[in-house]
């Protein structure tokens, strides 16, 4: 299996790292089209893959072409490579907001897989949601599943709209989590403890809370109740959280990101 990346950014590098670490492919099976000479040098030296300054050269022998570019660059790339895509190739897109139908029309290809990963894939703890057309072979679907499992967890969905929702929820989600964690750390500093101690307390608390929830079949609200004593400190803090629009603000954040995902698809 030969794969070609169009775009050699951070997410492409995460996928390359996962593929090679899991020994799914050899470096010689991977090629990259990347305009930045600095990125090409880094990828060549770090992973021993083949990189090219033009995308047409990168896809010459590709069984799979992975689009890891910005949505606004898809039209330009499709005009550049569409006539040179091998007939047996499959396109895997990690482009936010761009539907399978749009990809099929842009690249004149029926075998399309759409994936929405997230940034923890860089350390093997990612969450990827994906879907494919009926024209994708079982072999390629199995290969895609293996690649995504090398990045963390993965789930296949038939309803493509779930990918737009996961864009807002799991793909954008790390930013919300980091912001929440940053706010917790700052609150500790404000109240008087050193930043490094506050960071340690918060990170272990978040890690332990996630692990506790993952190991349990209970609803998160039930675990909230375990921490919350009548008339205690936790319920006082939760009151302030709700008065500030806490849960509603989080939900509105995800909904806004979802709506932006839909807009990106319309403005392709």
N, C-alpha and C positions, 0 to 999 in steps of 0.2 A: 504494500500500500504506500503510495507516494502522496504526501500532502503539501499544499502550498498555502502560505499565509499572505493575504494582502493586507499589509500594515504590520509593523513589528513593534507595536507599543507594549505597555505593561501587561495587558490581558493576554496578548499573543505570547509574550514571554512566559507567563504563568502556565499556559497550555503546553508550550514546548518543554518547560521544566518538568511538568507532570508526566507527559508522554515519555520522556527519556528516563526519568526516575523509575517509572513503572515498567520500563523496557517494552513498551508497546511498539515502538519503532526505533530505528537507529538514526543517528544524526544525518546520515547520507540519504534518508528517506524524506527529509524535511527541507523545503526551500521557502524563502521569504522575499516578497517584494516590498521594499522600504526605501523611501526617498532620502531619509537622513543617513548620511555617511557615518556619522557618529554611532547611530543605532546599529547599522549594518556591521560595523567593526566590533561593537560590543557583543552582538549575537553570534557572529562568526567565531570570535575568540572564546566566548564563554561556553557555547554549546556545540561548536564544530559543525554547524549547519551551513547550508548554502544560501547566500543572500544576493539580491539583485537590485539595481537602482530602478529597473522598470518591471512592471507587473507581468507583461507578456512573457518575458524570459522566465519568470518565476513559475508560471503555470504550465509550461510546455508538456511536462509528463505527469500532470497532477491527476490523481484519482479523486481527491477531495480538495476543494478550495475553501479556505476559511476566511471569511470577510471580517476583519477586525479593524474597521475604520469608522469615522464619524458619519452620521446619517447624511450630512450635507455633501459628502464626497462620493456617495454611492453612484449617482448618475454619471459623474465623470469617469469613475472606474469601470462602470458597465459599458460605456462607449469605447473605452480603451481595450477591454479584454474579451468582450462578448463573442467576437468572431473567431477568437483563438482558443476558446474553452474546449477541451476534448469532449467528444460526444458522450463518453461514458462517465464523465465527472459529476460529482455531487457538490453543491454549494452548501456550506455550513455558515450561517450568519449569526454573529453576536452583536449586530447593529440594533440599537434601541429603537423601538417604534416602527420598524419597517416590516410589513406583513409578508407572509409567504407568497401571496399573490403578487405583491409589488416586486418582490425579488425574482419571481418566475418571469414576469413581464420584462423587467429590466435586463435580465441576463439570458432571456429566451431559453430557459431550462426548466424541466419539470421536476428533476430530482433535487429537492430543497429541504434543508433542515434549519430550523430557527432555534437558537439557544439564547437564554438569558442567564449568564453566570453572575457572580459578584466578586468583589475584591479579595475576600478571604481565600479565594482560590490560590492566591499567591503563596500561601503557607499550607495548602492542602486541606483547608477547612471551609471550602466554598460551598455554595448552594446554587445548583444549576437546574433550570426548568427548560424543557425542550419539547419540540413537536416536529413531525416530518410529514412529507407528502406520501401518497401511496406508491409513488414512483421510486422511492428510495429502497434499495435492496435490504434484505435482512442482514447481510454481511456488513453493510455500511451503518445500519442502525446499531448493530452490536458493537462495532468499532467506536461509534460516537459515545455509546453508553460507557465503554471502557475508558475513553479519554476523560469524560466528565467525572467518572468515579476516581480518577487519578487526581482530581482537583478537590475532592470532598464528596458531598452527597449530591444526588441527582434524582429528578423525577420526570417521567415522560407524561405529557398531557395531550389529549385529543382536541380539546377546545383551545383554539389559538388565543382567544382573549385572555386566558389564564397567563399567557406570556406578558401581556400588557400589564396585568395586575401584579405579576411577580417582578416586573421592572420597577414598579413603585414600592413594592413590599420588600423583597429580598435583595434586589440589585441596588436600590437606593438605600435600603435599610441600614447598612453599616454606617452611613453618614449620620443617621438619626441616633444610632446607638453610641457612636463616638461623641456626639454633641451632648447626649444625656450623661455619659460618663464624665465628660469635661466639666459639666455643670455640677455634678456631685463632688468632684475633686475641688473645684473652686469654692464650694460651700464649706468644705473642711478647712480650707485655707482662710476663708473669711472668719470662721469661728475660732481660728487660732492655732491650728496644727501645721507643721511644715508640709510643703507641697509633696515632697517625696513620700512622707508617711501617709498623707491623704490619698495619694495615687495608689499606694500599696493596699490600703484598706478597701478602696473602691474597686480596684481590679479583681481582688480575690472575692469580694462580695458578689460582684457581677458574675464571675466565673462559677462560683459555688452555687449561686441562685439558678443559673442556666443548667448546670449539671443536675441539681436537685429536681428541676422541672422536667428535664429530659428522662430522668430515671423514674418519673412518677406518671401515673395515668390520671392524676388529678387536674382539675381546671386551675389555671393560675390564681383565680379569685379565692379558691380554697386555701392555697398556700399563703395568700395575703392574710387570710383570717388567722392562720397559725402564728403569724408574727404580731398580730394586732390585739393587744390587751385592752379591756374596758378602761377608759379614762387614762390611757397611757400615752407615751411619746409618739408611738407610730400612728395612732388614730389622729393625733393632733397634726402630724405632718401630712397625712392623707387628706385631711380637711383642707389644708392650705393648697395642696396639689389640685384638688377638685375645684376649689374657689378660683384658682387661676386658669381653669379650663383645661386641666391636665390631659385627661383621656380624650376629650373632644378635639383638642389641639393636635394630638398625635394622629387621630383618625383623619382629621382635615389635611394634615401633612401628607399622608399616604394618598388620599384622594386627589390632592393637587398634583402630585407626581404622576399618578395614573392618567389624569387628564392631559398632562404635558406629553406623556408617552403617545397618546392617541393623536395629539396635535403634530408631533414629529412625523408620524406616519402620513398624515394628510399633506404636510408641507415638504414632502420628499423631493 
